[in-house]
Amino acid sequence: MDKLTAFIDTSNYAESVCDHAAWIASQLGLSVELVHVLERKQGNHAHADLSGSIGLGARTALLEELADLDAQNAKLAQKRGRLLLEGALERLAAEGVTDVKTRLRNGDFVEAIEDVSADSVSSSSVSVAKGRTSPPVISAPIWNVPSDRQSSRCS
């Protein structure tokens, strides 16, 4: 199956990535997979020394409260990610792209790209992703694409 994979996030570039994905998909007749990655936090509260001058029971209670806050934040991030994907899905539908799948992933952004690329090696794949500090970068590793699609891709 020929598909285009678009990685989106909460940046200002997400709308542009969706617009580019819709245009490419309509030009090449591809389905679209929208991917949003919930990246792991860099810091971990459980490893911090939070004891200070508080009593023994207070430290345990504080760590439990921090764990509860982390769980709430994870749920909110998932909800936000689903809403982001739903909004992108609606944007592509407004552009006439109807064959769209969404995927919410947990983990590292680079690993997500590698996993999606590994899934796509046997079929045509176009990836649209935004750089960390730069505008969207569109790269198109194409495998086994008929020559008429290759020529229309360049026009």
N, C-alpha and C positions, 0 to 999 in steps of 0.2 A: 504494500500500500504506500502510495506517495503521500508524504506529509511534511508540513512545515511546523517546526517547533519554535514557539516564541516564549522566552523567559521574561516575565514581568515582575516588577516590584512596586513599591509605593512612591517612587520618584516621579518627577515631572515628565520623565521620558516614557512612561508606561503607555500613555495615549498614543504617542508617536510610534512606539513599537507595535501597538495594535493596528494602527493605520497602515504601517508598512507591511505587516503580516497579512492584512486583508487584501492589500493591493497585490502582493506577490502570489498569494493563494488564488486570487481570481485570475491572474495572468497565466499561471502555470497549471491551474486546475487541481490544486492540492488541498487536502484536508489540513486542518490546523489543530495543533495541540498547544494549549496555553499552560505554562508551568510557572508556579510561584514557589519559591524555596524559603522555608522558615529556617533561618540559620541558627546554629547553636550560639548560646551566649559565650563570650570569651571568659568571663569571670564566674566563679562558683562561690556562692555565699557560704556553703557548708565547710569550706576549707579555711575560712577566715577565723582568726582568733577574736571572738566576740565576748570573751569572758570579762575582761576589764575588772571592775570592782563589784560586779553584780554577784548575787548569791548563786549557789549551785543549781537550785531549781529554776531560777530565772533564766539561766543560760539554755537549758533544755527547752523551756517554753519559748524563748526567743528563736531558737533554731527551728522549732516546729512552726512558728508563725512565718518565718522566712520561707520554709518549704511550702506552706499553704499559699503564700504570695507568689512564689514561682509557679505553682500549679495554676493559679488564677491567671497569671500573665501568659502562660502557655495556651490556655483556653481562649483568651482574648486574641492572641496572635493567630490562632487557627481560625477564629471567627472573622477576623480582619482579612486573612488570606482568602477565605471562601468568598467574602464580599468583593474583594478585589477581582477574583476570577470571574464572579458573576457579572460584574460591571464590564470587564473586558469581553466576556461572551456576548453581552448585549451590544457592545460597540461593534464587534465583528458581524453580528446578525444585522445591524443597521446598515452595514456596508454590503450585505448580500451574501456573506459567508455563512453557510448553515452547517457544514460538516466540521464541527468544532468539539474537541474534548478538552477537559480541564484536569490538571493534576496539581495537587498541593503536596509538597515534599518537605520533609524535615531533614536537616543536615547541612552540609557544606555546599555552597554554590558551585564550586569547581567540580566537586564529586557528582553533583546533579547533572552538570553538563556532560561529564564523562559517561555517566550511566545512560543518559538519553542518547548520546552518540553511539554507545555500544548497542543499544536497542535498534538503532537506525542504520547500522552498517549494511544490512542486506537489502535495504530499500532506499529510495530517493529521500534525501533529507535536506532541508534548508533550515538553518537556525538563525533566529533573530534574538539578539540579546543586547542589553545595555552595559556599557563599561561602568566601572565604579565611579569615575569622576569625569567621564566623557559622554558625549551624545551616543545614541544607539549605534551599535556596530552590527552590520548585516554581513554574515558570512554564509556562503552557500556551498558546502561540500556535497556534491551531487554524485551519486553512484548509479549506474545503469539507467540513465535518463535517456529517452528517445531523442534523436537529434533535433526534431522539430521543437521540443521543449527547450533544448539548450539555446537554440537561436532566438526564441521568443524571450528568453530570460535576459538576454543582453540588450533588447531593444527598449 
